[in-house]
Every structure is written in C-alpha cells, then in structure tokens.
Amino acid sequence: MLNADLKGKLMKTYLFVLFSVIIMSTMVSAEKDCLTKHPTPETYDGWRLGVQTWTFKEFTLFEAIDKTRSLGLNWIQAFPGQQVSDVITTKFGPGLTPEEKKQVKEKLQDAGIQFFAFGVVGIAKDEAKARELFEFAKEMGIPMLASEPKEDQYDLLDKLCQEYKIKLAIHNHPKPSHYWNPDTVLEMCAGRSTWIGACVDVGHWVRSGLDPVECLKKLRGRIHDVHIKEIDDGHDVIWGTGQGRMKGILDQLHRQNYQGTFAIEYEYNWDNNVPEIRQSIAYFNSIASTLNPTGWKDLVASDFSNVDTPQNNWSFDEGVLVLNPMKKNADLWTKDQYGNFILDFEFKLDKSANSGIFIRTQDHNWLPWIEVQVEDSYGKPVSNHICGGIFDIKEPTVNAVLPAGQWNRMTIMADNSSVCVVLNNEPVLNIDLNDWTEAQKNPDGTKNKFNVAYKDLPRKGYIGLQDHGFKVWYRNIRIKEL
C-alpha cells in the first residue's frame, strides 16, 4: 500500500503531466489553426474561376501565368503546344524534360497558380501512348484532361481515368465538330463512370446556333468544366454586355449545384485583352456573390465608395491601386470595421519605400496601432522593422520580400488574439497578442514605442493603407470576415 505522502506526490506529478499535455495540445492546435499559405479567394463557394491559357496564346506559358496572377486568379488550364518561356522554347506537353517540368512547377508555386486541366489535347488510341499523357498529367498535378476523342476510345479512356484518378472532359468545338451538339456528348457518357464528363464551351454553342442554357440543362450532372465566354457579333465581348447571356448561364449552373471550374477563354484583342477580362471577372463576381457567396469581397471598391481617402493621393489604373504621395499621412481607411478576418493582396514597392497596413484601428489618428510592415527591406537582416513583421513589436521569421519593382503577395489573418502573416508563400509571422502584457515592453524584454499593452488593444477596427510618403502599388485586395 502507498502511504499518503507518496500518493500526494504521484497525484501532483500526474496533474502536472496532464496539464502540460493539455497546454501543449492547445499550442499545437493554435499553431495548426494559424494561416500557413495564401488562400484561394473565390467569390462563390464551390466555383473555381481560372484561365484557359489559349486566351494568351500570343505569349509564353510563363507570361500567361503572370497575366493570370495579375487578374487575381489562382487556376489555369494549359493548352498543348504553348511555348513554355523565353528560355524554355519547348512546347508544353509530355515532351518536357524532367528539368523543364521542375521549372514549370516552380513558376506555378511562386505565382500561387495551380493547374485544373490540360486541353484541348489529342489522345492516342494506342494504350502505351495514351498512358504517357496520363503519366504526364499525374506528374504535373493536372486533375483533368479536356479532349475530343474518337468514339471507339472510351472503354480505354474510362479505364485510364479510373486508374489515374484523372477526369476526362469532352470538349465541344462549333459545328461541324463531332461534339458540337450536347446530345452526342451525352451518348459518350452513357453507361460510363463519372470520371467521363463534359468540358462545355458556351461560346461555341452560340456559334453553332444553340441556346447555352438549354444545352447545360441536357448535360446536368455530367459537367466537369466550363469554357466560359460571352459572344456577340461573332467574337468575345466583356461579360454582361452584348446579348447578355452570362447571367442565365450562371443561374442555371447554380440551380444544378455545379461544383467545378470555369476556364476563361477570351478570344479577342489577343495582344491586350487583360483589361476586358478584368471587367468580365468583376461581372462574374457580382453575379456569383449573390448566388452562393464565400464572403470574399474587395477591400477597396473601384469607385472608392467603401473607403475614406484624400483626393488625388490614391487612384486605380487598370485594376492597380496606386499611391501617388503628394503629402504624408494621406492614409486610405475602410469605412467598415473588421474584427476577425483574412486579408489577401499583392503589392509592389518603389525603391526604399516604407509603408504598412494598419488593422483594427479605432481612430485614424489614435495610437497605438497594429501595423504590418510593407517595406522595401530586401536583403536586410531580420528585425521588427522589415516587411512582414509587426512594426516595433515582432519580427518575421524570415525576410521574404522581393526586390523593389517586383510584385509580392501577402496574406494577413487576424483571429481574436492571433495575428498571422504569409508573405510570398512563406508563413513569416504567428503571434498571440495576449503575450504582450506590458506597455512599452515586448515578451522578450525588449522595448517598444507603444504606451499600452498589446493584449489590451481593441479586437475590431478600421483597416488602413498607409501613406508614408513613398510610392506603393496594390492589386487584388480581397478580404473575408471570419
């Protein structure tokens, strides 16, 4: 039998271990909950809007990726035969060398872009050659092939789709293409697994004299991908203009509970179609946000209706918010207050620029504030005065900012006492404001300039973009309240 003293000691040890496990588990849980990568800020929950790179066929794949990133989109459908880059003159497809494939993956990773399909691609009847295509798609992380196979290929293709877990989406070119009529596509899908479906091109249906909404109704449950466009006078126009079919198309897909991808294929003004695509995306988002919103919205409206900003200091130029400092302290402030949120944006800095993002600020002139640094600190040692850190409070784990003149991407997540920052795919900050228990003092004992403990700061307030007298550019500024 154990005596009372020994029992007491064992009980204390047990409780200590138990509480330690609970504390450690809570810490691990909190760390897991913190943001570790950039989000994909889609407007509609379940829809992924991206670009079919045929839209940018006059450019290389790498240039198409950059243009997609400039539009704030996270997905592409590559087409076979596009030159990869100015340096890699190989055409995109299974013929890429291992090193070329590696460079494509790195480019996508840096840009925050993912493949959602490859097409429209021909598929060989020979099984060994068909497998080469499926192997290529698997290696590159491509989950879907868009194609127009021969009717006698489908037994093999269904088998390969199930084996590789890669979808086949039957594409419809205009009449007299074999698949111009959705009835033919349905015949090929009949009796086959759901890995076989349709890559519907709503514009080509219009060119074939068909009503795209009626065609969508026929293919309900078999639609894997949508090549989306608005056709008028025989060519692409900005969505929502011309014949105005887009709203009906989106309404129908919503009624079907379509969960999938949209590939923008804008086949007009080939050399400079990004401005028209940007307007089309704005229209798409305006419709999608009323159907099944995710909560993502623009922090700064294009007409500045949701912010307070001094005249002439801030302007939009082709989707880019430009700060042209005429005087200091002409900060841009939201009219709404935000508590828990994810803020995702891209920024570019002039040489030696020093600026920041204020969050949860109660008064535009009130100190202290939480300022996430936006600064040309490329190559500087890590400190709490460089990009990605919280000014004078906490340094980022690494200096991840790119050189001046290059576009960076930053995501800020504020969730109760937690503030996290991801910069250029690097999780650089994860702090708990409750650890700042004393005014003018950081948890490590170093001094800061603020006359209040950060644990006592408000958990809701305005978001501000600082005018610190330096030129700064922002784009694709999206926010989601938690």
PyMOL commands that set and color helices and strands:
alter all, ss='L'
color gray80, all
select helices_A, chain A and resi 4-33+53-56+61-70+98-111+127-140+151-164+182-189+202-207+212-218+246-255+274-291+433-435+454-456
alter helices_A, ss='H'
color red, helices_A
select strands_A, chain A and resi 47-52+75-78+114-118+144-147+167-171+196-201+223-228+231-232+235-236+260-264+297-298+307-308+314-317+320-323+332-334+341-349+354-361+370-375+408-415+418-423+426-432+462-465+472-481
alter strands_A, ss='S'
color yellow, strands_A
deselect
rebuild
show_as cartoon
